């Protein structure tokens, strides 16, 4: 009887594994965003970009050389565009400008 129960348990366990949902593959995007000069600016932009479908993480790094801050986005969407990022900024797009955004190989 124990063998039958053990066999059924093993069989049921192996049947459920293929049905487990796999996490979507993350895509990395990098670019530059003008207008971000402080942590409050970065937080505002991050909040807006996190509203884009599939976006899981947004990082903004202010550079020391005076160039536009670096923008890094991790998303499950393979089709994130600069235009979509600008649209997500809404009225804040008057203060911030996504200069570039391109998909890069995942790190």
N, C-alpha and C positions, 0 to 999 in steps of 0.2 A: 504494500500500500504506500509506504514511504517513497518507493521508487517511482510510482505513478505520480504522486503529488510533486515530487522533485522534477520529474520530466515535464509535467504540465506547467509548473512555475517557470522552468527554463524556456519552454516553448512560448508562453505568453510574454515573457520578458523580451525575447528576441523578436517577436512580432511587433511590439510597440516601438522599438528603436527606429525603424525606417520612417515612421510617421511623425517623429519628433521634428518640430520646426527648426530649421537652421537659421542662424542669424544672417541677415543680408550682408553681403560683402561691402566693407566700407571703402569709400573713395576719398582721396585727399585732393584738396584744392589749395592753391597758393596764389597770392596776389598782393596788391598794395592798396591802401585806403588813405586818402588825404583827409585832413581835418581833425584827426584824432590826436589831441595834445595832452590828455590827462586820463587818469583811471576812470573818471565819471563818463568821459566821452567813450572810452573803450567799452564800459559796461552798457551804455545805451546802444551802441552798435551791436554788441554781442546779443543783447536781448532781442533786437529786431531780427537779426540773422538766424537766431535759434528758432524763430517762427516759420522758417522755410521748411517745406516738407522734406523729411529725411535727414535734416541737419542734427548731428549728435554732439558736435563740439565746435566752438569758435575760439580762436586765439588771436589776439592782436598784440604785436610786439613793437613798441616805439623804438626807433633806431637812434643811435647816438650821432650819426653822421648828418642828420638833418633831412634825410630823404623820407618819403611817405612811409608810415608804419606798415609793417608786414602783416598780412592777413592770412590765416590758415583755417580751413574749414574741413571737418570730417563729416561725411554725409553718406547715406545709403543710396542717394540718387546719383546715377551716372551722368545726369544732364543738368547740373547746376551751372548757371550762367551769370556773368557780370550783370546783365540786365535784370535778372531775377533778384539778385542781391540788392541792386539799386532800388527796385520796386519795394522790396521788403523794408527798406529804410523809411519809406513813406515820406512824411514831411521833413524828417531829419536829413533827407537827401540834399536839402538846401545847405546843410552844414558839413556833410560828409560825402566823399565821392570815391566809389570803388573804381580805382584807376585800371586795375587789371585783375583777372581771376582765371586761372587755368587748372585743369586736372593734371596732377602729377602722379608718378608711381607711388603706391602705398609704402610707407616706411616700415 
